[in-house]
Amino acid sequence: MIRIQTLRVFVTVADCGNIRDAAKILGRTVSAVSMTLKQLEEHLGASLFETDRKHTLTALGEEICKLARDLLREHDRITDSISAIAAGREGTLKIAAVPSVAAQLLPSLLSSMLVEHPGIRIDLLDTDSVSVHMLVENGEVDIGIGGKPVAGRGLRFTALFDDPFRLVCRKDHPLADHAAPLSKADLQGHRLIRNNSTAGFSGLDDEMPQGASMFSARNVISLLALVRAGAGATILPALATRAIDEELCALKLDDVAARRTVGFILRQKGSSSPVCAAFQKRFLSVIIDHGMAASRPSVAT
């Protein structure tokens, strides 16, 4: 079997046209390079150079040099990629995140990752927490960012920050001028548009005030358009209200439990890839810089 290093010695000598210069480039002695070439020729049963001075390749040497050069180029490319993947500089990262996180916290982070490491491919899917859990559980994404999943699903949750809920309504809505924070009693008799953001959090979805409509919308853009059109008010996490337009307002609720805990969602079994681990550290730095993290959670990999 011919070793990669043997072919590298041969190609270097062919490029230099002599053993002495090749030995300097390779960091080896002249005798070691000469011995390597001799062993290669003995293995092949034919000469690779026309003379002992190694100035000119034989016809066989020309053919083998071309093949060896291609092999070395591919070998170096693959080993460089392996090192880059291990260091988190290359690879594919599939993320599922709730819309508020995808829109407010991820764009600049992901952009900087791609600038620093253009070999990374990122697939981002924004969806509700229930779907985030399912995508992680089924192995369709590497990591999820959303609300805490129910126990027994084989998922690992690392809490990152709390996101209080807000009532979102038009500025001419009767509640817009009400003294905040709003109680559940204040919401009685007002039409609320349901959405998946509150599903499973603090009983909000189960305790909609009397008179609330069964109207619901999943997409945040559509939801805010309905509120803007006067179809009703809705309850959204505070992070999702950062980009609401001037026609709308976000009002605090007096229920301190009316909040969701957002965190990383990973499969219980298995470890994170280097690129996924690098992403987690970057995201943690982002929320700390924004003053959103109540504590400094450790990132499990």
ZIPE-V223899 format. One record per helix or strand of 3 or more residues. SS is the DSSP state (h for helix, s for strand). FROM is the first residue (numbers start at 0). TO is the last residue. If there is no record, write none. Layout:
ss: <SS,SS>
from: <FROM,FROM>
to: <TO,TO>
//
This chain:
ss: <h,h,h,h,s,h,h,s,h,s,s,h,h,s,h,h,s,h,s,s,h>
from: <3,18,29,58,89,98,105,118,128,142,154,173,183,191,195,219,232,237,247,258,273>
to: <15,25,43,85,96,103,115,125,136,146,169,176,186,193,197,227,236,240,252,266,288>
//
